[in-house]
Amino acid sequence: MEHLDNGTNKEMSNVIIQSIMKNRTYISTAEKVEALFELIKGLIKDIDENHQDELDEDDFKEEQNSVARLIQLLYTDDTEEMMKVITIFCFSNHCPCSNSVILETIVICLC
């Protein structure tokens, strides 16, 4: 996906997330979480100050909300593996939790 332009990358990332949500595909290993975040990293970001005017705020929030909803599909019965999954979700290089909009949505969903 690194060879795609920004718009196409976002579109493909949205298709991946929508497919996962529609099929209720559980993401059960740390490796799968890392691979997924690598694929959708174009959506895991805060609004860049330089590009803020180019973005539609509603589209941006919708994209970020769809990334945040992925937390519902991170699950495994293996507690050690689940801890790895949660750790990656919260602390990886492409961490959704480092994004203020996604973090806000996750907190709202969990409350």
C-alpha positions in Angstrom: 0.0 0.0 0.0 3.0 2.2 0.2 2.9 2.7 -3.5 -0.6 4.2 -3.5 -1.3 7.9 -3.3 -2.7 9.2 -0.1 -6.3 9.2 -1.2 -6.2 5.7 -2.6 -4.4 4.5 0.5 -7.1 5.9 2.8 -9.8 4.4 0.6 -8.2 1.0 0.7 -7.7 1.3 4.5 -11.4 2.1 4.9 -12.4 -0.9 2.7 -10.2 -3.2 4.9 -11.8 -1.9 8.1 -15.3 -2.1 6.7 -14.7 -5.7 5.7 -13.4 -6.6 9.1 -16.4 -5.0 10.8 -19.0 -6.4 8.4 -17.6 -10.0 8.8 -16.9 -9.6 12.5 -13.4 -10.9 11.9 -11.7 -11.2 15.3 -8.1 -10.2 15.4 -6.6 -12.6 17.8 -2.8 -12.4 17.7 -0.2 -9.6 18.2 1.2 -10.3 14.7 -2.2 -9.8 13.1 -2.7 -6.5 14.9 0.7 -5.3 13.8 0.0 -6.3 10.2 -3.4 -4.6 10.3 -2.0 -1.4 11.7 0.7 -1.4 9.0 -2.0 -1.7 6.3 -4.2 1.0 7.8 -1.5 3.4 9.0 -2.7 6.0 6.5 -5.8 6.5 8.7 -4.0 6.4 12.1 -2.9 10.0 12.4 -3.9 13.4 13.8 -4.7 16.3 11.6 -1.5 17.7 10.3 -1.4 21.5 10.9 -0.2 22.0 7.3 -3.0 20.0 5.8 -5.9 20.9 8.1 -7.6 23.1 5.4 -7.6 20.3 2.9 -9.4 17.8 5.1 -13.2 17.6 5.6 -13.5 17.4 9.4 -16.6 15.1 9.2 -14.7 12.7 6.9 -11.7 12.8 9.2 -13.8 12.0 12.3 -15.6 9.1 10.4 -12.3 7.6 9.4 -10.9 7.9 12.9 -14.1 6.4 14.4 -13.9 3.4 12.2 -10.3 2.8 13.3 -11.4 3.1 17.0 -14.2 0.6 16.6 -11.6 -2.1 15.7 -11.0 -2.4 19.5 -14.2 -4.4 19.7 -12.7 -7.1 17.4 -9.4 -7.6 19.3 -10.0 -10.8 21.1 -8.4 -14.1 22.1 -9.1 -16.5 25.0 -5.3 -16.7 25.6 -4.7 -14.1 28.3 -1.0 -13.8 27.5 -1.7 -13.2 23.8 -4.5 -10.8 24.6 -2.1 -8.7 26.7 0.3 -8.6 23.7 -2.6 -7.5 21.5 -3.6 -4.8 23.9 0.0 -3.6 24.3 0.5 -3.4 20.6 -2.9 -1.6 20.2 -1.8 1.0 22.8 1.9 1.3 22.3 2.9 0.4 18.7 4.5 2.8 16.2 1.2 3.1 14.4 -0.7 3.2 17.6 -4.3 4.4 17.3 -4.1 5.5 21.0 -1.6 8.2 20.0 -4.3 9.8 17.9 -6.5 12.2 20.0 -9.7 11.6 18.0 -9.3 7.8 18.1 -8.4 7.8 21.8 -11.5 10.0 22.6 -13.7 7.6 20.6 -12.2 4.5 22.4 -12.9 6.0 25.8 -16.5 6.8 24.8 -17.0 3.3 23.5 -15.6 1.7 26.7 -17.6 3.8 29.1 
